[in-house]
């Protein structure tokens, strides 16, 4: 597929390329269908982020129980000078960028004279999220060149630009949504894609008190529950299915053995779901679960191991006073 075929928007200093067609609708349908017929049933968490899911997640990040975003942002707000990276002619690549609130904090602390030499590459599964965040950033940083990439970065890491020194940012402890084998595979592939002089700034949520962890995924307003159930609306759209999200309960808990929060949807009653795209059905019994997300929590040993897996050197670990969250700077 040529660049002109993937380009979906271009204006001034903004370019947006959509590489999801390279994966294809049928492949996404097959992935979701295969996951829903696994035992136990599941839906990959990347399918949370349609337009409604992105709005709900932004609401989650502002909840008092959800410490992750505000703790990471507090670290980011004064981080740039501690990184000791030359910003001139730098590619800043943000994987799973979502809204622009975190990269905005980093950009605000960059030397203003370098902004017109930098290209920011947000990479996300949601084109709506990319366009919204790009519009926001262009108003604040009119000299900044933005090249958005709509892609599944886990499978399309080869799309990352490589003609300049790169700072790859992967915030929010999003890497914790992968299982352990996927984390190892991703870090290995990312490390192989990086070149000497490149850096990775990786956000990791650390292991902590059980009550703090579980409250972050079971907020009093029920926003996380709505976010979790919304993934069934995405499945409905992809599969031409008739899941009824209100017939499921949200469940989130910490699995101590695997060091992760698990999110599930629990069927309230027996049901038969019809999938129109292939004229099939999915039969669920009352109490049966659909596993929608893992959110792994990390410690210093994990930080060391991931760097080793990627062939990267740890330059520095930045954390908050409570050591709830870490931003790790790795270098190739």
N, C-alpha and C positions, 0 to 999 in steps of 0.2 A: 504493500500500500504506500502510495507516494505522499509526500508532505501535503500537497494540495488537496488530496482526498481526505486527509485527517483533519485539516484546519477547519475550525468551525466559527472562529471569530478573530478579527484583527482590527486594531485601532490604535493609533498613536504608538505608545510604548507597550501596548498589550497585545499578546498573541496567545491563542488558546488552541491546542491540538487535542483531538479526541482519538485515542488509540484503543478504546474499548471494542470498536468494531473488529479489530484484529483478533480479539478473543471470540466475539460473535455471540448473538443472542442465544443460539442453540446450545453453545457451550455453557453459558450461564444457567439456562434452564436445566440442562443435564446435571450440573453441579448441585443445584438446589433440590432437584428431584431425587438424585442419588443420596443426598444428605438426609432428606426426609424419610427415606425408606431404609436408612441404616438402623442398626440396633446398638445403642439407643439412637433415637431420632435426633437430628440436629439441623441447624441452618447456619452457614458461615456468617460470622459477625460483620463482615464487610457489607452485607446486604441491609444493615440497619439504616444506611445513610442515603435514603431518598430525600426529597425536599423536606417532608414532615419530620423525618428522623434527624436531619441536620438541625432543624429548629429546636426540636426537643433536647438534643444533646447540648446545644448551646445553653438552654435553660438549666440543664443538669449542672453545667460547670459553674453556675452562679448560686447553687444551693448551699446552705450552710454546712450540710453534712458532707458535701463533696469537696474534700480538702485538696484533692490532687491538683486541680487547675490553679487555685490561688497560691498554693505552695510553690509550684513550679514557676509561676509568673513572678513571684517575689524573688526567686533566684535569678531569673532571666533579666530582671529590670536593671541589674547592675553588673551584668556578666561580661560584656564585650571586652573591656580592657583587660580582664583577667585571662582571656583566651590567647592573647598574643598571636593573633592571626592577621596577616596583611589583607585588608579589605579591598585593596585596589585590584580591579579586573577580576573580581571573585564571582564564581557561580555559587549562589546560596540555594540549595535544593532542600525543600521541606516535604518529606514523605507523609502522606495522610494529613494534609495541611488543614482541612476543615475551615474554620473561620481564621481570620488573620491576627487574632489578638496576641498570640505568643510571638510570632515573627515580628510583629509591630514593635514590641518591646525591645527586641534586638536591633532592629533597624534604627530606632530612635537614638540609640547610643553609638551608632557608627559615625565616623568623621563625615561631616556633610559633603566634603570635597570628593568623597569616594562614591557617593550614591549614583552619580551618572555613569560610573564605570562598572557597576554591579548589575548582574542579571539575577532576578529572583525567579526560581522555578518551583511553584507549588504543584505537588502531585497528589491527586485525589481521585476517588471513585465517583465523586459527585460533581458534575459540570456546574450545577447550580451553586454549590458551595464555592467553587473556584471563581466563578464570575462575580459573585457577591463580594468575596474577599478582595479580588483584584480591583473592583470599583472603589472599595474603601481605601485600599492602599494607594491607588493612583491619586486620590484626592489629597492624601497626606504627604506623599512622596512623588511629586510630579516628574522628577528626573529619573526615577527608578524604572528600569526596563523589566517587565514581567512577562514570562513565557510559561503559561499554565499547561499542564499535561494531565489529561483525563486518562487514567490508567489504573490497572490493578498492579501496584508496584511489586507485590510479592512475586508475580509471574512475569513482570515486564521491566525488571531492573535494568535491562540493556538499553532502555530508552533514556537513561540519565545522560545529560550532555557531558562532554569530556574534554573540550578543547581548552579549558582554563583550569586553574586551581579551584578546588571545590570544597565547600563546607556543606556536608549533608546533615540536615537536622531531622531528627525523628523524636518528636515530643510526645507528651501525654502518657508515657508508658504503654503506647499502642502496641509495641512489640510483645507485651505481655498477653495480647489477645491470641497469639499463636500458641500451639502446643510446643513441647520441648523439642521435638524433632524438627518442627517448622522453624523455631528460633535458630537452631543450629544451622539448618540449611540456608536460611535467609542471611545470617551473619557471614557464613562462608561465601555465599554468592556476592554479597555486598562488598566484602573484603577483597574478593577477586576483581570486582569492577572498579575499585578505588585504585588510584595511582599514587606514587610517591609524592608526598607534599599535601595530599588530600586529608581532610579531617571529618570525623563523625561526632556530632553532639547528640547523645542519646539520653532521653528522659526515662527514668526508671522509678516506679513506685516501690518503696522498700517494705519489707516485712515489719509489722508493727502490732499493736494491741488489737485483739480480735474485735472488740466492740467498735473501735474506730473504723476498721475495715468494713464490717458488715453494715454499719449505719450509712456509709457512703453509697451503698447500692440498694438501700431500702429507705428512701427519704420519706419524710412525713407527708409531703404533698402528693406523693404517688407519681411524680414525673418520670422516674426511672421505670416504673411499671408501664406507663404509657409508651415510653420509648421501646421497651422490650416487646410489647404487644404489636407495635407498629411494624416489626419485621414480618409479621404475617400479612400485612397489607402489601408489602413488597413482594412476598411470595405469591399473593393473589394476582398481582399485576404480571409477574413473570410467567406464572404457570396457568393463567386464566382460571384460577382456583376460587373456591368459596369458603376459605377459612373465616370464621367469625371470631375476631380477637377478643370480644367481650366474654367468650366462653372459656377463656384461659386465665389462670392466675399467675402472677409474677412471683418467682422464688429466686432469691439470691443468698448465698452462704459461702463461708470460707472453708475450703478443703485443706486442712492442715498438712495432709500427706503430700499433696502436690503443690503446696504454697500458692494457692490461687483462689480467687473469688470465682464462683460458678453462677451463671444466670440461666434459668430455665423457665419455660412456660409449661404449666400443668393443666391438662384438659379437665374441665369440671364435670364433663359427662361423656358418654359414648357418642361418637360422631363419625360420619363418613364424609370426607372432603373430596369433591370432584375437581379434577384438573383437566380443563377444557383443551389445552394445547395438544394433549396426546390421548384424550378420552380414557384416562385412568382414574382410579380412586385410591384414597389413603384412609384406612380405617384406624381410628384411635379409640382406646378405651378410657373410661374415666380414671383419672390419676396418672395417666401416661404422660411422660415429659418430652418436650423438645428442648434440647440443649442449644442455647443461642450464643453464649459467650463464655470464654475464660478470661480472667484478668490476673495473670501471674504476678506475684510479688517477689522482690529480689533482695539479695544480700551481697556483701563484698565478694564472696566466692563466685557468685554468678557473674559479677562485673568482670572479674579476672578471666573466668572461663569463656565468656562471650568474646572478649578481646582476643584470646588465644585462638578461638575457633575462626575468627575473621582474619587472623594474621595482623592484628593492629596492636599498637602500643598505647597504654593508658597514659595520657599526659597529666590529667588532673580530674578529681572528683569534687564536684560542687554540691553542697547540701544545705538544708535549713537547720536551725538550731536544734530542732527535735529529731533530725535525721529521718524524717518521714519520706522525703523524696530526694532523688539524686539526679544531677545532670553530669554525665560522664563524657569527657573529651578524649576521644581516641584519635590516633594519627597513623597514617600509612608510612 
